[in-house]
């Protein structure tokens, strides 16, 4: 890097660091990675902005987006004047992605005059925490190819997988596994330093890999990113370290593996303990945690909760989350902020408190849930 981290780098990111990231991608997927298809960014957020800027031209351009979803997508689609076409993740099948439902949503959108240009997939999921199977990913890629859709793969939680038998597979690998017929399949995959077991969110490191497209489009992306000169160099370095960590046989590997396995193991224990506790609470159901950092439990409320929430034009889980914060000091996010099927109520909770504190969190949650339900049950049905 010329002996300093205080200078601007190439607008795509320093070449030496893109080479490190390419090595990591190749080790992960077993396929080559061209450094010219890598664009380093200040976290994954600019990746989403860049992709949607390119895809959305008019209000008729639409993006198939999961519900529930990370609100960055709905906000960016609104910001750039496009249309969000929802598809609902199947809570009954562990927040799975049903391609028959995708097809129906796409057909309905086209009948409304929407020009659906891309499909967003968050894997592992936020806020739902599911990890897609390889077979489901193959279905998704084939669906996108048949319908001429760009695939936007948000893979920032790729190291956060906790359920036995679940394995993260990148969409890049799936596309390459499908062979030469998919050489021109357009995929934007995004990664960040903010998640994983390292959680370096303040470093603002990220990258976007764009495969299966033309040199002309890559030049346009480069031109757009050049407006900002380059992403911050510290974040670039961090991203390179995340994607190409110490390997087996290298001096630092034993300590790295110990810290990685310790942190991920602790996250997994917290996730399963919290999910089990939620399922024991009256009126709460929660799918088994598979990945990411969140649970998205479903709430069944006494009628009075819906009635009182309607009086202030809020969702019922908003009342639940606000009273939980006020009474127990636990911060959760109402499900409406992520989108949910009409008539349902959820909230997102992380399992990030220290492992030594998780039992107290569970105790407070249970105490609050019991008091909340008793309070509103006493108000009756009318």
N, C-alpha and C positions, 0 to 999 in steps of 0.2 A: 504493500500500500504506500510505498514511497517513504517509509520511515515515520509517518505521522497518521493519526486518526482525526486530525483537525481540519483536513481539507475536504472539499467536495470529491465524491467518487464519480465514476461513470453513472449515468442516470439509471441504468439497470441494476446498479450495485457493483461493488468492486469485483473485478474478474476473479481474483484469487479466492474470494469468499463464495462466489457463485460456483466455482469449481469444487469447493468443499461441500456445498449443498448438493451438487450433482452427484458426488461420490456417495453421499448419504441416501439419496433417492435410488441410485443404482443398487446399493446394498440392500435397501428395503424391498425393491420390486423385482430385481433380477433382470432389468432392462436398461439400455443406455438412456442417459439424460443429456440433452443438448443445452449447454449454458446459455445459448442465445434465446431459449424459450423461458428463461427464468427472469423474473422481475422482483427485485427486493424492495420492500415497502415498510412503512412505519406501522407494523402490525397487520393483521388480516383485514381490518376495516377498509383501508385504501384499495385492497384487492376487490372488495365488493363494489365500492364506488366505481372503480375503473371498468369492471365488467359490465355493470348496469349502464354506465355512460355510453359504452359502445353499442349496447343492445337496444336501448330505448330511444326511439326517434320521435314518436307521437304518442298520444294517449291511447291509441289502439294497440300499441305494442305491449304484450302481456308476458308475465313471468310466472310459471307454475311454482308455487311456494308452499312449503309444508305448513300445516296448522296442527299443533302449536309450532311456532317458529321463533327464532331469535329476532327481536324487533328491528334490528339493523336492516333487514331485507325489506320489510314493509315501509320503513322510513325512507330508504334510498329509492325505492320504486316510486313513492309519492314525490320525493324531491325532484326526480328526473322526469316526472310527468307521465309515467307509464301506468299500467294496470296490474294489480296483483290478482292472479287467478289461483284460488286456494285449492289444495288437496289435503284431505284429512288423514292424519296418521291413525292407525287402527289400535285404539287403546286395549281392546279385547285380545289382541294378538301381540301384546308387549310393545305397542307403538310401532308396529310393522308398516311397511309401505306396500300397498296393494296396487299392482300395475293395472288391474281391471278398473279400479276406481280412478286411477290416473287417466286412463283412456276416456272414461266417461266425463271427467272434468274438462279434458282437452276438447272433446267434441262439443260439450255445452258452451265452452268459451268461443269456439269458432262459430257456432250458430249465433252467438251474440255479436259477432263481428270483430272479435278480438284476434289479433295476430300473435299467437303464442310463440315466443322466440327461444325460450330457455326453461330448463328445469333446475330448481335449487334442491340439493340434497345435503343435509347436515348429518355427518356420520363420523363418530358417534354423535347422538342427538343432543341438542340444546333447545328446549329445557327437559326433554323427555328421557335422555340417557340411554336410548337403545343403540345397539351395534348391529348393523345390517349383516346378514349372511352373504357369503360369496354368491350363492345361487340367486338371491334377490338382486344383488348388484349387477349380475349378468342380465337379468330381466330388464333392469332399469336402463342399462346401456343400449340394449337391443330396442327398447321402446323409443329412446331418444333418436336412434338412428333411423328407425322406421318413420318417425314423425318429424324428422329434420329439425331437432331441437339441440341447442347447445346445452351441455351439462356443466352446471356450476357446483363443484364439490367442495364443501366446507369441511375440511378434515383436521381442524385445529386440535381436536381431542384424541388424536390417533394413538397416543401412548396411554390414554386413560381407559383401559378395559379391565374389568374386574370379575366378570362372571366366568366360571369354569366352562370351557368349550367355545367361548366367544373369542374370535381373532379378528383384529383389524386388517382389512385388505384395502389398499388404495384403489381408487377408480382408475388411475393410470395403469396399474398392473392388470386390472380386469380388461381394460381396452386392449392392451398389448397381448394378453392371453387369447383374445378373440381373433388375432391374426391379421393378415394383410388387408382383408376387406374393411378393417376399421382404421386404416392408416390416416384417413382424412376425417375421422370422427373428432369433433371439436370439444375439447375439455379444458375448463379452467379449474385447477386445483389450488387450494389455499391452505397455508400453514402459518403458525404464529409461535412466538416465544411465550405467549401469555398463559398457556394452559399446561398440559402435561404434569409432570411431577416437579418441574422447575418453577413454573408460575411466575416468570419474569415479565409481568404485564407492563410494568413501568418502563421497561427497556424499549418498548415499541419496535419489536423486530418481527418481520414477516416476509413471506414471499408468495408469489403467484407463478405457477407453471402453466403455460398455455401450449397445448399440443394439438396436432391434427389440423392446423390452420395454415394460412399462406404467409409468405414473407411480407406481403403488403399489410396484412392485419398486424403482424408483430411490429412493423415499422410505425403503425398508427398508435399502438399501445405505448411504444417507446416515446413517441412524440408527446403524447398526453402526459406521461410521467415526467418528461423533461421539463415541463412547466414548473415542477417543484424542485428541479435540479437533481436531488438525490435523496434517498432516505437517510436517516441518521446513522453514522458509522458505527456507533456502539451497538445499536440494534442489529445492524448487519453482521457484526462479529458474533453477537450472541446467537443469531439465527444459524450461522455456520456451525457453531459449537453444538447446538441442539441437534442438527441434522447429521453431523459427523462426529459423534462423541468418541471417547477412548474405546479402542477395540480390544478384543481378547488377545493377550500376549503383550500388550503395551503396559508400561509401568503404572499408569494411572487407572487401569481398568478395574482392578479389584476394589478399590475405594469407590470408584464411580458406580460399579454394579451394586455394592453394598448400600450406598445411599439411595440409588434408584429403586431397588427392590424393597428397601425399608419404607420409603415414602409411598410407593404404590401399594404395598401390602397394607399399610396403615389406612390409606384411603379406601381400599376394598373392605376392610373390617368395619370401618365407620359406615360405609354405604349400606352394607348388609344389616348391621345392627339397627340403623335408623329406619330402614325399610320394614324390618320385622316389627319394630315398635309401632310404626304408623299403622300397620295392618292390625295391630291389637287394639287400636283406639276406636271408640264408638263413632260410626259415621265416616270413617276414613278407609280408603283402599289405595294400595300402592303397588305398582308393578315391580318385579325384581330388578335391582340395578344391574346394568350391563356395562355402561361406560360413562364418560364425561364426568361432571362434578355435581350432578343435580338429581333430585327426585321430583316427580310431578304428580303428587297424590291427588286423588279425587275426593271431594267432600259431598256428603249427603246432608243437607241442612233441614232443620225444622222449618215449616212454612213461614214462621214469623221472620226468619232471616231474610228470605226473599222479599217479604213485604216491607221490612224496614229498609233494606237496601234500595228498593224501588222508590221509596220516599225521598231519598237523596240522590237518585239517579246514579247509583253505583252498583257494581256487581256484588253478589253475596260474599264472595271470597275477599272482597275489599274490606268489608266489616270484620271478617275473621282475621285478616292479616293486621289491620290497624289495632284491633283490640289485643292481639297477640303481642304486638310491639309495645303497646302501652302497659300491659299487665306483666309481661315476662321479659321484655327487652330482646326478643328474638325477631330478626328481620327476615321476612319472606316476601315474595312478589306475587300479587294476585294473578291468577291464570289468564284473566282478560287481557293482560299486557302482552301475552304471547299468542293469543287467539285460542279458541276452544270451540268444540261443537256446541251449537245453541242448546240451552237447557242444562248444561253441565257446569260444574264449578271445580276448579283446581287451584293449587298454589305451587310455586317452585321454591324448594328449599335446598340449600347446599349441605354437603357433609364435610365442610372444611374446618369446623372448629377442631381444636387439638383433640387427640384421641382421649386424653385424660379428662376432657370436658364433655365428651359426647353423652355420657350417662346423665349429667345434670341437664343438658339440653333436652333429652328425651323426657326426663321427669317434669320439666317445665311445660313442655308441649302437652303431655298427657294431662297435667293439672289444668292447663288452660282449656284444652278441648272439652274436658268434662264440665267445667264451669260455663263455658260458652254455650254448649248445647243445653245445659240445664236452664240457663237464663232465658233462652229464646223458646225452649219448650214450654216454659211457664206462661208465656204470652198467649199460647193457644193458637188455633188455626185461623181465627178471625181477627 
